Amino acid sequence: MVIIISCLRAFVVSVLKGNSYAFKLSLIGLFNRIQAQKFPLSHSLLHVYIALVGGHGSYNGELRFVNMSDKQITAKLAGPLAFKDPLQVVEMNFEIKNLVFRNEGKYTVEFCCNGKPIGRRDFFVIGPRLPISESGG
């Protein structure tokens, strides 16, 4: 029997608040772009929210930040992951502090189970931009 894990959602957010009694979750400040004044940039705090379904049993989970220009993994977090049955939705909040981006470009946050990528979210890190004058030039 082949079981395919699906990634229902993957978000990069500034703040994630939850109420376990009411089963509510608030994702505040969703973004796909981080602007830096200089490099390297140390981003003080961000959250990655992942929701998975379709698993059965235990897996090795891994969250990876990948610089897409050179395919280098810039950061990763790993740990065990368990599903009671394939219909269970497993939701995870990763709180990442002081994540370093060495240069601007396209990045992706990728979630893997047993080494196999199952979901990703792309975002961009950009450098300082010159202000646009009132004349538009």
Phi and psi in degrees as GROMACS dihedral restraints (atoms count N, CA, C in turn):
[ dihedral_restraints ]
;  ai    aj    ak    al  type     phi  dphi    fc
    3     4     5     6     1  -101.5    20    10
    4     5     6     7     1   128.0    20    10
    6     7     8     9     1  -113.5    20    10
    7     8     9    10     1   126.6    20    10
    9    10    11    12     1  -108.5    20    10
   10    11    12    13     1   120.6    20    10
   12    13    14    15     1   -83.4    20    10
   13    14    15    16     1   134.1    20    10
   15    16    17    18     1  -114.8    20    10
   16    17    18    19     1   142.5    20    10
   18    19    20    21     1   -92.8    20    10
   19    20    21    22     1   111.1    20    10
   21    22    23    24     1   -74.7    20    10
   22    23    24    25     1   -41.7    20    10
   24    25    26    27     1  -148.2    20    10
   25    26    27    28     1   148.1    20    10
   27    28    29    30     1  -147.8    20    10
   28    29    30    31     1   118.5    20    10
   30    31    32    33     1  -130.4    20    10
   31    32    33    34     1   144.9    20    10
   33    34    35    36     1  -108.5    20    10
   34    35    36    37     1   122.1    20    10
   36    37    38    39     1  -135.6    20    10
   37    38    39    40     1   162.1    20    10
   39    40    41    42     1   -81.4    20    10
   40    41    42    43     1   -42.5    20    10
   42    43    44    45     1  -136.7    20    10
   43    44    45    46     1   137.6    20    10
   45    46    47    48     1  -129.2    20    10
   46    47    48    49     1   120.8    20    10
   48    49    50    51     1  -120.9    20    10
   49    50    51    52     1   139.9    20    10
   51    52    53    54     1  -133.6    20    10
   52    53    54    55     1   153.2    20    10
   54    55    56    57     1  -126.3    20    10
   55    56    57    58     1   100.6    20    10
   57    58    59    60     1   -67.5    20    10
   58    59    60    61     1   -24.3    20    10
   60    61    62    63     1   -74.1    20    10
   61    62    63    64     1   -37.9    20    10
   63    64    65    66     1   -97.4    20    10
   64    65    66    67     1    -1.0    20    10
   66    67    68    69     1    56.0    20    10
   67    68    69    70     1    42.6    20    10
   69    70    71    72     1  -114.6    20    10
   70    71    72    73     1   147.5    20    10
   72    73    74    75     1  -136.5    20    10
   73    74    75    76     1   132.3    20    10
   75    76    77    78     1  -114.5    20    10
   76    77    78    79     1   123.3    20    10
   78    79    80    81     1  -103.5    20    10
   79    80    81    82     1   116.7    20    10
   81    82    83    84     1  -118.5    20    10
   82    83    84    85     1   128.9    20    10
   84    85    86    87     1    79.5    20    10
   85    86    87    88     1    46.7    20    10
   87    88    89    90     1   -63.3    20    10
   88    89    90    91     1   139.7    20    10
   90    91    92    93     1  -148.3    20    10
   91    92    93    94     1   160.1    20    10
   93    94    95    96     1  -131.0    20    10
   94    95    96    97     1    14.6    20    10
   96    97    98    99     1  -148.8    20    10
   97    98    99   100     1   133.0    20    10
   99   100   101   102     1  -121.4    20    10
  100   101   102   103     1   128.0    20    10
  102   103   104   105     1  -105.1    20    10
  103   104   105   106     1   131.7    20    10
  105   106   107   108     1  -111.0    20    10
  106   107   108   109     1   145.7    20    10
  108   109   110   111     1   -85.0    20    10
  109   110   111   112     1   -25.9    20    10
  111   112   113   114     1  -158.8    20    10
  112   113   114   115     1   165.6    20    10
  114   115   116   117     1  -122.5    20    10
  115   116   117   118     1   147.0    20    10
  117   118   119   120     1   -70.1    20    10
  118   119   120   121     1   149.6    20    10
  120   121   122   123     1  -102.1    20    10
  121   122   123   124     1   128.4    20    10
  123   124   125   126     1  -106.0    20    10
  124   125   126   127     1   105.2    20    10
  126   127   128   129     1   -79.3    20    10
  127   128   129   130     1   119.5    20    10
  129   130   131   132     1   -63.7    20    10
  130   131   132   133     1   -40.4    20    10
  132   133   134   135     1  -161.7    20    10
  133   134   135   136     1   130.3    20    10
  135   136   137   138     1  -147.5    20    10
  136   137   138   139     1   161.0    20    10
  138   139   140   141     1  -119.7    20    10
  139   140   141   142     1   147.9    20    10
  141   142   143   144     1  -123.0    20    10
  142   143   144   145     1   123.3    20    10
  144   145   146   147     1  -106.5    20    10
  145   146   147   148     1   128.2    20    10
  147   148   149   150     1  -128.9    20    10
  148   149   150   151     1   135.3    20    10
  150   151   152   153     1  -124.6    20    10
  151   152   153   154     1   126.8    20    10
  153   154   155   156     1  -122.4    20    10
  154   155   156   157     1   153.2    20    10
  156   157   158   159     1  -147.1    20    10
  157   158   159   160     1   157.7    20    10
  159   160   161   162     1    97.2    20    10
  160   161   162   163     1     2.0    20    10
  162   163   164   165     1   -87.1    20    10
  163   164   165   166     1   162.9    20    10
  165   166   167   168     1  -149.1    20    10
  166   167   168   169     1   113.9    20    10
  168   169   170   171     1    97.3    20    10
  169   170   171   172     1  -154.4    20    10
  171   172   173   174     1  -105.7    20    10
  172   173   174   175     1   146.7    20    10
  174   175   176   177     1  -140.3    20    10
  175   176   177   178     1   162.4    20    10
  177   178   179   180     1   -97.1    20    10
  178   179   180   181     1   115.0    20    10
  180   181   182   183     1   -95.8    20    10
  181   182   183   184     1   147.3    20    10
  183   184   185   186     1  -147.6    20    10
  184   185   186   187     1   127.5    20    10
  186   187   188   189     1  -101.8    20    10
  187   188   189   190     1   126.7    20    10
  189   190   191   192     1  -124.8    20    10
  190   191   192   193     1   139.1    20    10
  192   193   194   195     1  -103.7    20    10
  193   194   195   196     1   123.4    20    10
  195   196   197   198     1  -122.5    20    10
  196   197   198   199     1   130.0    20    10
  198   199   200   201     1   -80.2    20    10
  199   200   201   202     1   114.2    20    10
  201   202   203   204     1   -73.2    20    10
  202   203   204   205     1   -17.2    20    10
  204   205   206   207     1   -70.5    20    10
  205   206   207   208     1   -33.3    20    10
  207   208   209   210     1  -125.2    20    10
  208   209   210   211     1     3.5    20    10
  210   211   212   213     1    62.0    20    10
  211   212   213   214     1    20.5    20    10
  213   214   215   216     1   -84.3    20    10
  214   215   216   217     1   137.7    20    10
  216   217   218   219     1   -78.8    20    10
  217   218   219   220     1   118.9    20    10
  219   220   221   222     1   -90.5    20    10
  220   221   222   223     1   -23.6    20    10
  222   223   224   225     1  -162.5    20    10
  223   224   225   226     1   152.5    20    10
  225   226   227   228     1  -154.2    20    10
  226   227   228   229     1   152.2    20    10
  228   229   230   231     1  -129.1    20    10
  229   230   231   232     1   137.7    20    10
  231   232   233   234     1  -137.0    20    10
  232   233   234   235     1   153.4    20    10
  234   235   236   237     1   178.5    20    10
  235   236   237   238     1   173.0    20    10
  237   238   239   240     1   -73.6    20    10
  238   239   240   241     1   153.0    20    10
  240   241   242   243     1  -141.3    20    10
  241   242   243   244     1   133.7    20    10
  243   244   245   246     1  -133.1    20    10
  244   245   246   247     1   138.4    20    10
  246   247   248   249     1  -113.2    20    10
  247   248   249   250     1   136.0    20    10
  249   250   251   252     1   -78.0    20    10
  250   251   252   253     1   -37.7    20    10
  252   253   254   255     1  -157.9    20    10
  253   254   255   256     1   165.2    20    10
  255   256   257   258     1   -65.1    20    10
  256   257   258   259     1   -17.5    20    10
  258   259   260   261     1   -85.9    20    10
  259   260   261   262     1   -13.2    20    10
  261   262   263   264     1   -68.3    20    10
  262   263   264   265     1   134.0    20    10
  264   265   266   267     1   -95.4    20    10
  265   266   267   268     1   120.9    20    10
  267   268   269   270     1  -100.5    20    10
  268   269   270   271     1   117.3    20    10
  270   271   272   273     1  -107.9    20    10
  271   272   273   274     1   137.2    20    10
  273   274   275   276     1  -133.3    20    10
  274   275   276   277     1   141.0    20    10
  276   277   278   279     1  -119.1    20    10
  277   278   279   280     1   118.4    20    10
  279   280   281   282     1  -104.1    20    10
  280   281   282   283     1   121.9    20    10
  282   283   284   285     1   -99.6    20    10
  283   284   285   286     1   117.2    20    10
  285   286   287   288     1  -114.6    20    10
  286   287   288   289     1   123.2    20    10
  288   289   290   291     1  -110.4    20    10
  289   290   291   292     1   140.5    20    10
  291   292   293   294     1    55.8    20    10
  292   293   294   295     1    44.7    20    10
  294   295   296   297     1   -73.8    20    10
  295   296   297   298     1   128.9    20    10
  297   298   299   300     1  -100.6    20    10
  298   299   300   301     1   129.4    20    10
  300   301   302   303     1  -112.7    20    10
  301   302   303   304     1   118.2    20    10
  303   304   305   306     1   -77.4    20    10
  304   305   306   307     1   -28.1    20    10
  306   307   308   309     1  -154.6    20    10
  307   308   309   310     1   169.6    20    10
  309   310   311   312     1   -80.4    20    10
  310   311   312   313     1   161.9    20    10
  312   313   314   315     1   144.7    20    10
  313   314   315   316     1  -170.6    20    10
  315   316   317   318     1   -88.1    20    10
  316   317   318   319     1   133.3    20    10
  318   319   320   321     1  -125.8    20    10
  319   320   321   322     1   162.0    20    10
  321   322   323   324     1  -136.7    20    10
  322   323   324   325     1   146.9    20    10
  324   325   326   327     1  -106.5    20    10
  325   326   327   328     1   126.1    20    10
  327   328   329   330     1  -125.9    20    10
  328   329   330   331     1   137.6    20    10
  330   331   332   333     1  -111.9    20    10
  331   332   333   334     1   133.0    20    10
  333   334   335   336     1  -123.6    20    10
  334   335   336   337     1   146.0    20    10
  336   337   338   339     1  -119.0    20    10
  337   338   339   340     1   124.1    20    10
  339   340   341   342     1    51.2    20    10
  340   341   342   343     1    39.7    20    10
  342   343   344   345     1    83.8    20    10
  343   344   345   346     1    -6.6    20    10
  345   346   347   348     1   -98.9    20    10
  346   347   348   349     1   122.1    20    10
  348   349   350   351     1   -63.2    20    10
  349   350   351   352     1   130.9    20    10
  351   352   353   354     1  -123.7    20    10
  352   353   354   355     1   -10.8    20    10
  354   355   356   357     1  -166.3    20    10
  355   356   357   358     1   151.8    20    10
  357   358   359   360     1  -153.9    20    10
  358   359   360   361     1   160.4    20    10
  360   361   362   363     1  -139.9    20    10
  361   362   363   364     1   122.0    20    10
  363   364   365   366     1   -87.0    20    10
  364   365   366   367     1   149.1    20    10
  366   367   368   369     1  -153.3    20    10
  367   368   369   370     1   167.7    20    10
  369   370   371   372     1  -121.3    20    10
  370   371   372   373     1   142.8    20    10
  372   373   374   375     1  -112.0    20    10
  373   374   375   376     1   122.1    20    10
  375   376   377   378     1  -121.0    20    10
  376   377   378   379     1   154.0    20    10
  378   379   380   381     1   -85.9    20    10
  379   380   381   382     1  -177.0    20    10
  381   382   383   384     1   -63.3    20    10
  382   383   384   385     1   144.6    20    10
  384   385   386   387     1  -115.8    20    10
  385   386   387   388     1   143.1    20    10
  387   388   389   390     1   -71.3    20    10
  388   389   390   391     1   140.7    20    10
  390   391   392   393     1   -66.3    20    10
  391   392   393   394     1   146.7    20    10
  393   394   395   396     1   -87.0    20    10
  394   395   396   397     1   130.9    20    10
  396   397   398   399     1   -72.0    20    10
  397   398   399   400     1   166.7    20    10
  399   400   401   402     1   -62.1    20    10
  400   401   402   403     1   -27.1    20    10
  402   403   404   405     1   -82.3    20    10
  403   404   405   406     1    -3.6    20    10
  405   406   407   408     1    85.9    20    10
  406   407   408   409     1     3.2    20    10
